Amino acid sequence: MTRPPMRPKTSAPSLRTAVALPLLALAAACTEPLDYDLRGQIGAFNTAKAAQTATESRPSPDNRGLITYPSYQVAVARNGDTVADLANRIGLPATEVARFNGVETGDLLRQGEVLVLPRRAPETSPRTGIANPGGVDIASLAGSAIDSAPASSPNPGSVTTTTLQNTPTKAAPTQVQAGPEPVRHKVTRGETAYTIARLYQIPVKSLAEWNGLNGDFAVREGQYLMIPLKDQTEPPFAPASEDASAPGAGSVTPVPPSASAPLPDEKVTPVAVARTEPKPTVKVEEPTRSAQSAMGYPVNGKIIRAYSKGKNDGIDISAAPGSAVKAAEAGTVAAITADSNKIPIIVIRHDKNLLSVYANVDGIKVKKGDQVNRGQTIAQLRSAAEEAYVHFEVRDGFDSVNPLPYLQ
């Protein structure tokens, strides 16, 4: 009986070598930073660099840890901060901040972790500690403009001009970030940092850096995340190599058949001269629709201080010194007064309760009782001021309201 040939046994050193070779190859591939998008280290074409540089860097917070955008604010935690510590530093109730972000007041935050604020943090003056600087008691002025108007008077906008008392010096305005505003995304059940990054087509690493996520990119239901802004910088132009040949160079052009013998002479009739006809006249009708917004901007400039109820009862708009200040809407000049520094203030009544206020102006072009139209120049920005801006308010009776909904 013939016995089958025996298979050679694999020695232990050979088996260890077979296992070690793939591990060494894997270790060699991991010398670069881990590519969380799983698009690098695979094959010859590597897009990891493009994925990691696809977004801009997050703006730096101010000395209280705040990053301010036109419509919302976020607070960046420091090392060792709890939710209560962060809330006390920015001046908001800890329970309100915790409830809005789905955390507890005693939860420990990571350094750089971001919490979105339910409303704007109060602003305080570094010298006086008073949260509503500016030198103008607009509430008293608006109240006087309403109460002083007789019910039966043919001119309901007539009020008594008064001089206001001294108020604290204006504090430095909050730095509002310019350019596009990042989207706020509220995490819903079942979402992860990876699914959110794919939704907005951004690298998950950028999402983690903007929001201070931990190493495993964990997110919680109800958490607000800032979506990083896409990098608007165009890639640098790469000049062509000197060795590259010009288009068409290096190839032989065949000789056309017509080059071997001349073409016969032909009599060509000139093209007829085009007839000159008068161009039709098109009559452009005047627009029939008024502006979409309820009010127009008093100056064309940048908003340097946002509205905050009880803190800043209007918005500050900067422009070049001497720029024209225009009426936001048609109405009657209800009052012209001045603060303790003799800087004029104008109040325009638009209906029974709606008022607009223009402070920090100069060169007034109207007087009390005048009827003004929307866009009519009523004053100009102070040319001698260090910072030329107009303080603009909208008031519904005694209460200040956010001017932005009227301007949009």
HELIX and SHEET records of a PDB file:
HELIX    1   1 ALA A   12  ALA A   29  1                                  18    
HELIX    2   2 ALA A   48  GLN A   52  1                                   5    
HELIX    3   3 VAL A   83  ILE A   90  1                                   8    
HELIX    4   4 ALA A   94  ASN A  101  1                                   8    
HELIX    5   5 ILE A  138  ASP A  147  1                                  10    
HELIX    6   6 ALA A  193  TYR A  200  1                                   8    
HELIX    7   7 VAL A  204  ASN A  211  1                                   8    
HELIX    8   8 PRO A  257  ALA A  259  5                                   3    
HELIX    9   9 LEU A  404  LEU A  407  1                                   4    
SHEET    1   A 3 LEU A  66  THR A  68  0                                        
SHEET    2   A 3 GLN A  73  VAL A  76 -1                                        
SHEET    3   A 3 VAL A 114  VAL A 116 -1                                        
SHEET    1   B 2 ARG A 184  LYS A 186  0                                        
SHEET    2   B 2 TYR A 224  MET A 226 -1                                        
SHEET    1   C 7 LYS A 302  ARG A 305  0                                        
SHEET    2   C 7 ILE A 315  SER A 318 -1                                        
SHEET    3   C 7 TYR A 389  ASP A 396 -1                                        
SHEET    4   C 7 LEU A 354  ALA A 359 -1                                        
SHEET    5   C 7 PRO A 344  ARG A 349 -1                                        
SHEET    6   C 7 GLY A 331  ALA A 338 -1                                        
SHEET    7   C 7 GLN A 371  VAL A 372 -1                                        
SHEET    1   D 4 LYS A 302  ARG A 305  0                                        
SHEET    2   D 4 ILE A 315  SER A 318 -1                                        
SHEET    3   D 4 TYR A 389  ASP A 396 -1                                        
SHEET    4   D 4 ASP A 399  VAL A 401 -1                                        
SHEET    1   E 3 ALA A 324  LYS A 326  0                                        
SHEET    2   E 3 THR A 377  LEU A 381 -1                                        
SHEET    3   E 3 VAL A 361  ASP A 362 -1                                        
END                                                                             
